[in-house]
Amino acid sequence: MLSSLHEILVELLRRSPGLLRHYLGDRLPPLADEGLTFDTDHNRGSNVIEVGKDLVLKVVDRTGNLLCALVIEVQLARDDAKARTWALYAAWAHYRLRCPVHVVVLALDRTVAEWAAGPFCIGDMTLRPWVIGPEQIEPITSVDEARKSIELAFISGMAHRDSPIAADVGRALWRALASKEHEHGDLIWDIYISFIDTELRRTIEMELSNWKPQSDWGRRLYEEGQQDGEARGEARALLTILETRGMGLTNEQIERVESCRDVGRLDAWLRRAATATTATEIFDGA
């Protein structure tokens, strides 16, 4: 599931690079000019080593001059190896594009954001990424503001997904998506509702009583959740029946039942449990 959140965030930054001006325009001088354009750098690697960064954007001023390049990384968890790879990405972009390069990290978790800010010392080099974290991401709870930028509203909700404010962001995002068509609208909402705090998700789902996942990703996740819930119910029923009948199970057999997610197999075990005299009769041949 984490990869889906990572991928949609990279895609949103790719298609709406102006988001970076919103978050960094008052901190990173090259992004202060409103007349900027952003071009995606599609070169993914070298002949010597794979350079698989998330996204590189070339920042061009209103006269067409290349001001700098931004190596964009979406970081959802701490990864100490990134201190080496981020420096490599920046050096490779600088070598090819011959312009200043800045590493920008979008980190939705406060702890990850603090770590990603560095500094990372690499011999004579010191890398200090420009971090966009929860402290820089203001919650968007107004429907009008969410309509102006679905992307900003979504990112704000993800950055504060464990806070009560995420429910207000979700309501604004839902209404904005209902009134404004977005290429990735269904996926954005399905990911949003899947990643926020569990209790907040239940609150919003109760308000949207007829809601069902709309994206392929959301439907697949929903169906897997439904199947998982059914399997857990079957497993509990089987263990209850065996306990009621006084049929002792080994720890291994209990683990086998609790970890099973094959509803058909669990149903077969349940049927055997009604007449079996030993646990071996239930599980043998299954």
C-alpha positions in Angstrom: 0.0 0.0 0.0 2.9 2.4 0.7 4.1 2.2 -2.9 0.7 3.4 -4.1 0.9 6.5 -1.9 4.5 7.1 -3.0 3.5 6.7 -6.7 0.6 9.1 -6.6 2.6 11.8 -4.8 5.4 11.6 -7.4 2.8 11.8 -10.1 1.1 14.8 -8.6 4.4 16.6 -8.3 5.2 15.7 -11.9 1.9 17.0 -13.3 1.7 20.0 -11.0 5.3 21.2 -10.3 3.9 24.6 -9.2 3.2 22.9 -5.9 6.9 23.3 -5.2 6.6 27.1 -5.4 3.8 27.0 -2.9 5.9 25.1 -0.4 9.4 26.4 -1.2 9.0 29.8 -2.9 9.8 31.7 0.3 12.7 29.5 1.2 14.5 28.5 -2.0 15.5 31.7 -3.9 15.3 30.3 -7.5 11.6 29.5 -6.9 10.6 33.0 -5.9 9.9 34.2 -9.5 6.3 33.7 -10.6 7.3 33.5 -14.2 9.0 30.1 -13.9 8.3 27.0 -15.9 9.2 23.4 -15.0 10.4 20.8 -17.5 10.7 17.2 -16.5 14.2 15.7 -17.0 13.6 12.2 -18.4 17.1 10.9 -18.2 17.0 8.1 -15.7 20.6 6.9 -15.3 24.1 6.6 -16.6 26.2 3.9 -18.3 28.1 3.3 -15.1 25.5 3.1 -12.4 21.7 3.1 -12.2 20.4 6.5 -11.0 16.7 5.8 -10.2 15.6 9.1 -8.5 11.9 9.8 -8.3 11.8 13.0 -10.3 14.1 15.7 -11.7 12.7 19.0 -12.8 14.5 21.7 -14.7 13.6 25.2 -13.6 13.5 27.7 -16.4 13.0 31.5 -16.1 10.7 33.6 -18.2 13.5 34.3 -20.7 14.2 30.6 -21.2 17.3 30.3 -19.2 17.9 27.2 -17.1 18.2 28.4 -13.5 18.6 25.2 -11.6 17.4 21.6 -11.3 15.4 20.0 -8.5 16.0 16.4 -7.6 12.6 15.5 -6.0 12.4 12.5 -3.6 9.2 11.3 -1.9 10.3 9.7 1.4 7.7 7.9 3.4 10.1 6.2 5.8 13.7 6.7 7.1 16.3 5.1 5.0 19.9 5.9 6.0 21.2 4.8 2.6 19.6 7.8 1.0 22.4 10.0 2.3 24.5 8.4 -0.3 22.0 8.1 -3.1 20.7 11.7 -2.9 24.2 13.0 -3.2 24.7 10.7 -6.3 21.4 12.0 -7.9 22.5 15.6 -7.4 26.0 15.0 -8.7 24.7 13.2 -11.8 22.1 15.9 -12.6 24.8 18.6 -12.1 27.2 16.8 -14.4 24.6 16.5 -17.2 22.7 19.8 -16.9 25.6 22.0 -15.8 23.5 24.1 -13.4 22.9 24.3 -9.7 21.0 21.3 -8.3 18.9 21.2 -5.2 17.6 18.1 -3.5 14.0 18.4 -2.4 12.4 15.8 -0.1 8.7 15.5 0.5 8.3 13.7 3.8 4.8 13.4 5.3 6.0 12.0 8.7 7.4 14.5 11.1 10.2 12.2 12.3 11.2 11.4 8.7 11.2 15.1 7.8 13.5 15.9 10.7 15.9 13.2 9.6 15.7 14.1 5.9 16.8 17.7 6.6 20.3 16.4 7.4 23.0 17.6 7.2 24.6 14.5 5.6 28.4 14.7 5.5 30.1 12.9 2.6 33.8 13.6 3.0 34.3 17.2 1.8 30.7 17.5 0.7 27.7 18.3 3.0 24.2 17.8 1.7 21.3 19.7 3.3 18.1 18.7 1.4 15.1 21.1 1.2 12.4 19.3 3.1 8.7 19.7 2.7 7.2 18.2 5.9 4.2 18.5 8.1 5.5 21.8 9.5 5.5 23.3 6.0 2.2 21.8 5.0 -0.9 23.7 6.2 -4.1 21.7 6.5 -6.7 22.7 3.9 -10.2 22.5 5.4 -12.0 24.9 3.1 -13.9 23.5 0.2 -13.1 26.5 -1.9 -9.4 26.2 -1.2 -9.5 22.4 -2.0 -11.2 23.2 -5.3 -8.4 25.5 -6.2 -5.9 22.7 -5.8 -7.0 19.1 -5.3 -3.3 18.3 -5.0 -2.6 20.6 -2.1 -5.6 19.4 -0.2 -4.7 15.8 -0.7 -1.1 16.3 0.4 -2.2 18.4 3.4 -4.5 15.5 4.5 -1.7 13.0 4.1 0.7 15.1 6.1 -1.8 15.4 9.0 -3.5 12.0 8.5 -3.1 11.0 12.2 -4.5 14.3 13.5 -8.3 15.1 14.0 -7.9 17.8 11.4 -7.6 15.1 8.8 -11.4 14.6 9.0 -12.0 18.2 8.1 -9.5 18.0 5.3 -11.2 14.9 4.0 -14.7 16.5 4.0 -13.3 19.4 2.0 -11.4 17.1 -0.4 -14.5 14.9 -0.9 -16.7 17.9 -1.8 -14.1 19.4 -4.0 -13.7 16.2 -5.9 -17.5 15.9 -6.3 -17.6 19.3 -8.0 -14.4 19.3 -10.0 -13.2 16.6 -12.3 -9.7 15.4 -11.8 -7.7 12.9 -13.8 -6.7 10.9 -10.7 -9.7 11.9 -8.5 -10.9 8.4 -7.8 -7.5 7.1 -6.9 -6.7 10.2 -4.8 -9.8 9.7 -2.7 -9.3 6.0 -2.3 -5.7 6.4 -1.2 -6.7 9.2 1.2 -9.4 7.3 2.9 -7.1 4.2 3.2 -4.2 6.0 4.8 -5.8 8.3 7.4 -6.2 7.3 11.0 -8.6 4.3 11.4 -11.1 6.1 13.7 -11.1 9.2 11.4 -11.7 6.9 8.4 -14.7 5.3 10.1 -16.1 8.7 10.9 -15.9 9.8 7.3 -17.2 6.5 6.0 -20.3 6.8 8.2 -21.0 10.2 6.8 -20.6 8.7 3.3 -22.8 5.7 3.9 -23.1 4.7 0.2 -19.5 5.1 -0.6 -17.6 2.4 -2.4 -14.0 2.5 -3.8 -14.0 4.0 -7.3 -10.5 3.3 -8.5 -9.1 -0.1 -9.6 -6.6 0.2 -6.7 -9.3 1.0 -4.2 -11.6 -1.8 -5.4 -8.8 -4.3 -5.2 -7.9 -3.2 -1.7 -11.5 -3.2 -0.6 -12.1 -6.7 -2.0 -9.0 -8.0 -0.3 -10.1 -6.5 3.0 -13.6 -8.0 2.6 -12.0 -11.4 1.9 -9.6 -11.0 4.8 -12.5 -10.2 7.2 -14.5 -13.2 6.0 -11.5 -15.5 6.6 -10.9 -14.1 10.1 -14.6 -14.8 10.9 -14.4 -18.3 9.6 -11.2 -18.9 11.6 -12.8 -17.6 14.8 -15.9 -19.8 14.2 -13.7 -22.9 13.7 -11.7 -22.4 16.9 -14.9 -21.7 18.9 -16.5 -25.0 17.6 -13.4 -27.0 18.4 -13.1 -25.4 21.9 -16.8 -26.1 22.6 -16.3 -29.7 21.6 -13.3 -30.0 23.9 -11.0 -30.9 21.0 -7.6 -29.7 22.0 -5.3 -28.2 19.3 -1.6 -27.9 19.2 -0.1 -24.4 19.0 0.9 -25.2 15.5 -2.7 -26.1 14.5 -4.0 -22.9 16.1 -1.5 -20.8 14.2 -2.4 -22.7 11.0 -6.1 -21.7 11.5 -5.5 -18.1 12.5 -3.1 -17.5 9.6 -5.2 -19.1 6.9 -6.9 -16.6 4.5 -8.3 -19.2 2.1 -12.1 -19.0 2.8 -12.7 -22.3 0.9 -10.2 -24.2 3.0 -11.6 -22.8 6.2 -15.1 -23.7 5.2 -14.0 -27.3 4.5 -12.4 -27.4 8.0 -15.6 -26.1 9.5 -17.6 -28.9 7.9 -15.2 -31.6 9.1 -15.2 -30.1 12.6 -18.9 -31.0 12.9 -18.3 -34.7 12.8 -14.6 -35.2 13.4 -13.4 -37.0 16.6 -9.8 -35.7 16.4 -8.1 -32.6 15.1 -6.1 -34.8 12.8 -9.3 -35.8 10.9 -9.9 -32.1 10.3 -6.6 -31.0 8.9 -5.3 -34.1 7.2 -5.5 -33.9 3.5 -6.3 -30.2 3.5 
